[in-house]
Every structure is written in structure tokens, then in C-alpha cells.
């Protein structure tokens, strides 16, 4: 049994009361996955060793300020900051589509019906900054970043398997003077667009037509109606 018109209206009303926590979690989860992916970039040091580049969340102005104030940061390093979010008009659905999902409940030993409104497509724009003392290291790290995109990067989160990252642009940010020394740190900035979705809250649709709140992470089969 599929949700009828009245059930659709009820789902829409229940969604409006629960959407904010889901939005917040999507941003945290997306950033967490970005940090995980870019924490697996390597470069080859002067002794021929393969060294993992430290990756962290950080505003580039703050990092540059720390470099000017002292020389304690370990380079090379990568920092990521979220810049903005834009709606994805080409992926938007213009009617209140109900997503039907089947979920196997291991406790009840049976499949249950999960319904929700179609997720909202957005593009989250990230700025990836690479900081190095030597151009050879910078070029190796840049090559590692570019190799991730062929032409896109699949990014899985617990909210969606259908996330695509695209390398939009790269620009030279010049260099930063380090502390009281004459050393200069090279900086490159890359813009990444993550095509993702903000899912709507999910509800159980029972065989009697009752709609109940549900809070589960699950593997599902989708049937749009």
C-alpha cells in the first residue's frame, strides 16, 4: 500500500517539525568525510620515505596568522574550510515526491516500510589549502589531489551514497613569511564542489496506514511514488 494524499500531507507536516537536526548532521558528516579523504594524501620526503600529509579543518587566514607568529606548524599540511552552500537547480525535484524504502528489521525479523519526502539537492563548496616549504612537495601533493578526481570523486556518507565531488578551480595564493625567519611557505588553494543531498526525516508506514517516527540507519531499496 502506497501513501495516499492525506498520508502525504501528514508526512509533509511531520517533516517540517524535524528537519533542522538532520541539516546540521549532514554538514558535520560531509566535512568529516572530506577530512578523512584528504588525510590520505602522501608525499615523498628527502629520504625517499612516503609520508602522510596532516589534514585538518582550518580557516586559511588563521593558519597564515599562526605561520607569521611562530614556526611550530609541521609542514606540509592541508587545511579544509567550508565556504558556502548553493542549491542544485538541475537536480531539484519540483513536486513532493514520496520516497518508499524497505528496511529489514533484525529485531522483528521482518521488513518494514520507511517513507520520506525526496531529499533536497545542494552543492557544498569547500576550499582546500595546501601549505608547503618546498615546491617539489607542493607539486607532489597537488598531483595526489588531482588523481582523486577522474573526473569526480565518490564520497559516501551515512546519509547518502550518491555524493559527487568535483575539482572546480585551483589558484596560487603566493607565500607567507614564517615567524622571525626569512623562510617562506608556499600556498595553493583548490575549490571543491560536493554534490550531495539533505535527506528528510524518515517515518515508518505501517500496513494499517499509520505513520510513525523512526530513527534508524539502514540499507534500503528505493521506489519513488
C-alpha positions as CSV (number, residue, x, y, z in Angstrom):
1,X,0.0,0.0,0.0
2,X,1.4,3.4,-1.0
3,X,0.8,6.6,0.9
4,X,-2.4,8.4,-0.2
5,X,-2.9,12.2,-0.4
6,X,-3.8,12.6,3.3
7,X,-0.7,10.5,4.3
8,X,1.4,12.7,2.0
9,X,0.2,15.8,3.8
10,X,0.8,14.2,7.2
11,X,4.4,13.3,6.1
12,X,5.0,16.9,5.0
13,X,3.7,18.3,8.3
14,X,5.8,15.9,10.4
15,X,8.9,16.7,8.3
16,X,8.7,20.4,8.9
17,X,9.0,19.7,12.7
18,X,12.1,17.5,12.4
19,X,14.2,18.8,9.6
20,X,16.7,21.2,11.4
21,X,18.7,18.5,13.3
22,X,19.1,16.5,10.0
23,X,20.5,19.5,8.2
24,X,23.1,20.1,10.9
25,X,24.2,16.5,10.8
26,X,24.6,16.5,7.0
27,X,27.2,19.3,7.2
28,X,29.1,17.7,10.0
29,X,29.2,14.3,8.3
30,X,30.2,15.8,4.9
31,X,33.1,17.7,6.5
32,X,34.2,14.6,8.4
33,X,34.3,12.6,5.2
34,X,36.3,15.3,3.4
35,X,38.8,15.4,6.2
36,X,39.1,11.6,6.0
37,X,39.7,11.5,2.3
38,X,42.3,14.3,2.2
39,X,44.1,12.8,5.2
40,X,45.2,10.0,2.9
41,X,47.4,12.2,0.7
42,X,51.1,11.4,0.7
43,X,54.4,13.0,-0.4
44,X,57.9,11.6,-0.7
45,X,60.4,13.2,1.6
46,X,64.2,13.8,1.0
47,X,65.0,10.3,2.2
48,X,62.6,8.7,-0.2
49,X,60.0,7.9,2.6
50,X,56.3,8.0,1.9
51,X,54.9,10.5,4.4
52,X,51.2,11.1,5.1
53,X,50.2,14.8,5.0
54,X,48.3,16.1,8.1
55,X,44.8,17.4,7.2
56,X,42.7,19.5,9.5
57,X,39.8,21.9,9.5
58,X,41.0,25.4,9.5
59,X,40.4,28.9,8.2
60,X,43.3,29.9,5.9
61,X,43.6,33.4,7.4
62,X,44.1,31.8,10.9
63,X,46.7,29.4,9.6
64,X,48.6,32.2,7.9
65,X,48.5,34.1,11.1
66,X,50.0,31.2,13.1
67,X,52.7,30.8,10.5
68,X,53.6,34.5,10.8
69,X,53.6,34.4,14.6
70,X,55.6,31.2,15.1
71,X,57.2,28.3,13.3
72,X,55.6,25.4,15.2
73,X,53.3,24.1,12.5
74,X,54.5,20.9,10.8
75,X,54.6,21.2,7.0
76,X,53.5,20.1,4.5
77,X,49.8,20.3,5.7
78,X,46.4,20.5,4.2
79,X,43.5,22.6,5.6
80,X,39.8,22.4,4.7
81,X,37.2,25.0,5.2
82,X,33.5,25.1,4.1
83,X,32.9,28.3,2.1
84,X,29.2,28.2,1.1
85,X,26.2,26.2,0.1
86,X,24.2,26.6,-3.1
87,X,21.0,24.9,-4.3
88,X,21.4,22.5,-7.2
89,X,18.6,23.5,-9.5
90,X,19.3,20.9,-12.1
91,X,18.9,18.1,-9.6
92,X,15.9,19.5,-7.8
93,X,12.5,17.8,-7.9
94,X,9.6,20.1,-8.2
95,X,6.8,18.1,-6.6
96,X,6.5,16.5,-3.2
97,X,7.8,13.0,-4.2
98,X,7.5,10.4,-1.6
99,X,10.4,8.0,-1.3
100,X,9.5,4.4,-0.3
101,X,12.2,2.3,1.3
102,X,12.2,-1.2,2.5
103,X,14.2,-2.0,5.6
104,X,15.0,-5.3,7.2
105,X,14.5,-5.1,11.0
106,X,16.7,-7.7,12.6
107,X,14.9,-7.5,15.9
108,X,11.4,-8.0,14.4
109,X,12.7,-10.4,11.7
110,X,10.7,-8.7,9.0
111,X,10.8,-5.9,6.5
112,X,9.3,-2.6,7.4
113,X,8.2,0.3,5.2
114,X,10.0,3.6,5.5
115,X,8.7,6.8,3.8
116,X,10.1,10.3,3.5
117,X,10.0,13.3,1.2
118,X,12.6,13.4,-1.6
119,X,15.9,14.8,-0.4
120,X,17.0,18.3,-1.2
121,X,20.0,18.5,-3.6
122,X,22.7,21.0,-2.6
123,X,26.3,21.8,-3.5
124,X,28.7,22.4,-0.6
125,X,31.7,24.4,-1.6
126,X,35.0,23.6,0.2
127,X,38.3,25.4,0.0
128,X,41.3,23.0,0.2
129,X,44.6,24.8,1.1
130,X,48.0,23.1,0.7
131,X,50.9,24.6,2.7
132,X,54.5,23.6,1.9
133,X,58.0,24.9,2.3
134,X,59.2,23.4,-1.0
135,X,57.7,23.5,-4.4
136,X,58.6,19.8,-5.1
137,X,56.5,18.8,-2.1
138,X,53.7,21.1,-3.2
139,X,53.6,19.6,-6.7
140,X,53.5,16.0,-5.4
141,X,50.6,16.9,-3.1
142,X,48.8,18.6,-5.9
143,X,49.2,15.6,-8.1
144,X,47.8,13.4,-5.3
145,X,44.8,15.7,-5.0
146,X,44.2,15.8,-8.8
147,X,44.4,12.0,-9.0
148,X,41.4,11.7,-6.8
149,X,39.1,13.3,-9.4
150,X,38.5,11.2,-12.6
151,X,36.5,13.3,-13.3
152,X,34.7,13.2,-10.0
153,X,35.2,11.8,-6.5
154,X,32.7,9.4,-5.0
155,X,32.1,10.5,-1.3
156,X,29.9,8.2,0.8
157,X,28.2,9.4,3.9
158,X,25.8,7.7,6.3
159,X,23.1,9.9,4.8
160,X,23.7,9.2,1.1
161,X,25.8,7.0,-1.2
162,X,25.2,9.4,-4.1
163,X,27.6,12.2,-3.4
164,X,30.0,13.5,-6.1
165,X,32.9,15.8,-5.5
166,X,34.3,17.9,-8.4
167,X,37.5,19.9,-8.6
168,X,36.3,23.3,-9.7
169,X,39.4,25.5,-9.7
170,X,42.9,26.0,-8.4
171,X,44.7,29.2,-7.7
172,X,48.2,30.3,-6.4
173,X,47.9,32.1,-3.1
174,X,51.5,33.2,-3.1
175,X,53.6,32.7,0.1
176,X,53.6,33.5,3.8
177,X,56.6,34.7,5.8
178,X,57.3,32.3,8.7
179,X,57.9,33.8,12.1
180,X,61.1,35.8,12.6
181,X,62.9,33.9,9.9
182,X,63.4,34.6,6.2
183,X,61.6,31.4,5.2
184,X,58.5,31.5,3.1
185,X,55.7,29.0,3.0
186,X,54.0,28.3,-0.4
187,X,50.2,28.1,-0.5
188,X,47.9,26.7,-3.1
189,X,44.1,26.8,-2.9
190,X,41.6,24.5,-4.6
191,X,37.9,24.7,-4.7
192,X,35.9,21.5,-4.4
193,X,32.1,21.3,-5.1
194,X,30.4,18.5,-3.3
195,X,27.1,17.5,-4.9
196,X,25.1,16.0,-2.0
197,X,21.6,15.8,-0.5
198,X,19.9,16.9,2.7
199,X,17.7,14.0,3.5
200,X,14.3,14.5,5.0
201,X,13.3,12.8,8.2
202,X,12.1,9.2,7.8
203,X,8.9,7.6,9.1
204,X,7.5,4.1,9.3
205,X,4.4,3.5,7.2
206,X,2.5,0.5,8.6
207,X,0.2,-1.9,6.9
208,X,-2.7,-0.1,8.6
209,X,-1.7,3.2,7.1
210,X,-0.3,4.6,10.4
211,X,2.7,6.9,10.1
212,X,5.2,6.7,13.0
213,X,8.5,8.5,13.7
214,X,11.6,6.3,13.3
215,X,15.3,6.9,14.0
216,X,17.4,4.2,12.2
217,X,20.4,3.9,9.9
218,X,19.6,1.3,7.3
219,X,20.3,-0.2,3.9
220,X,17.3,0.2,1.7
221,X,15.7,-0.3,-1.7
222,X,14.2,2.9,-3.2
223,X,10.8,3.1,-5.0
224,X,9.7,6.6,-5.9
225,X,6.0,7.3,-6.0
